[in-house]
Amino acid sequence: MVVEERRQVHRGEEGKQEISGRQVYVSAISSLEDFHILQVKNLDILRRIDVMLNPKALATVIEEEEEEDIEAMKEDVENVEKEVLAEVGVKVRRAKAGLLVSAPNPSNPATRGHRARATVLQRPCSSPDLVAVRFVDTGDTATVARTSLLHLPKCLATRPGLALNCRLFDCTAYGEGSRKAFTEMVMGHQFRLEVMFKDTKGPSQVDLCKELGGRYTSVRDTLVWGGHAKFLTFPQVFLANVEDRHYRPHPTLRRGKTYTVVVSHVSDATLWVQLLSRRARAATLALPLVMEEMAEVYGVVRSEEMWSLGTDRPGTLCAVRDPGDGLWYRAQVVKVVRGRILRVHYVDFGHTVITSLHKLRRLFEQFLWLPAIAQPATLQAEGRRLRRMAELVEMVEQQEVQLQVVGEEGQVELTMEGVSLNRWMEEKD
């Protein structure tokens, strides 16, 4: 039941996450620095758009579709039929750059030259009767007759394009066969997308990963080690992006309130707790799923070369693989101990570890939707009672207890099975 509850929480948060981790196809390639991808989940939308713009070809498009899909497509066509007749058949008088239109796509044999949504490019052509366009749902380009451009129905003119412009992260082509090798490697295959850096003025920098033998392997790495690409380094861009990230704040412990918590770590008189109260329970239960996803993402071949942190600045968010249990944790750099040895804080559990810089990875945006889970609380225990802290740790660590905030600055009283642990510590003195 708990596992299913966690899965429901994860699904509910899906809309808040980035497209990292989604399954995609590469739909068009100009180079390693300029290609387009299409999410697998959007393939059905692409088919429906094709049917709307090519209603006469409905029968040929859906020859192999299930009966219920055929009915759904027919319904789409019927719903927009009047709009299609009124607007799609109207020719575009002025093909201005950036205009979204309907244009025939001669470069896509799969659709037999069907019409598709396209944007007019500001690119010179050999004749004033021709115009260059880019198809916004697949990313490929073509030169078509100016007179072939038609207006789109409003229902399609307002929908954003499905194709995402990308470039391979931190690498460039090397050798004459780079584009051919990349094309042969990716076209027609499904990949997991990892967005490494978003650039508002250019294509998103990404990596494409494919599961081989139970592990994810990087397309970028494969091209580099095969001699078809070489690594680049842009520290001024990526370090700024890494150091700029922050975890979402956790709920504040309010004085006078009682919370159900799990004590995840105890350090001196400080307790690190994970809230299980109604508002915070969803985030706490989602944590194991996030850690499982981190293990899949960072477990790829040569992840250090691809996603090393690259900075030892205190406060920088990171992912770290614990040497004890082998799990990946969300963390934050606390201080430089010496050289490349750092102290990092596990933000979801509260403890700190000393580790080497080369073991840290960039924390991707897809793992930032979950707030930092562990938060500190201070026991009202002073003087000799601190010597009993070791006994308290054995009793409460990883156990569910009741926590009441009784003082300023997060001072709390713990209750376990109806017994006040603060009073228990006083009685032991």
Secondary structure, DSSP 4 states (H G I P E B T S, - for coil): -HHHHHHHHHHHTGGGS-STT-EEEEEEEEETTEEEEEEGGGHHHHHHHHHHH-GGGHHHHTTTS-HHHHHHHHHHHHHHHHHIIIIITSBPS---TT-EEEEE-TT-GGGTT-EEEEEE-----SSTTEEEEEETTT--EEEEEGGG-BPPPHHHHSSPPS-EEEEETTEEE-STTHHHHHHHHHTT-EEEEEEEE--TTSPEEEEEEEEETTEEEEHHHHHHHTTSEEE---HHHHHHHHHT--PPPPPPPPTT-EEEEEEEEEETTEEEEEE-STTTHHHHHHHHHHHHHHHHHHTSTTHHHHHB-----TT-EEEEE-TTT--EEEEEEEEEEETTEEEEEETTT--EEEEEGGGEE---GGGSSSPP--EEEEES--GGGGGGHHHHHHHHBT-EEEEEE-SGGGEEEEEETTEEHHHHHHHH-
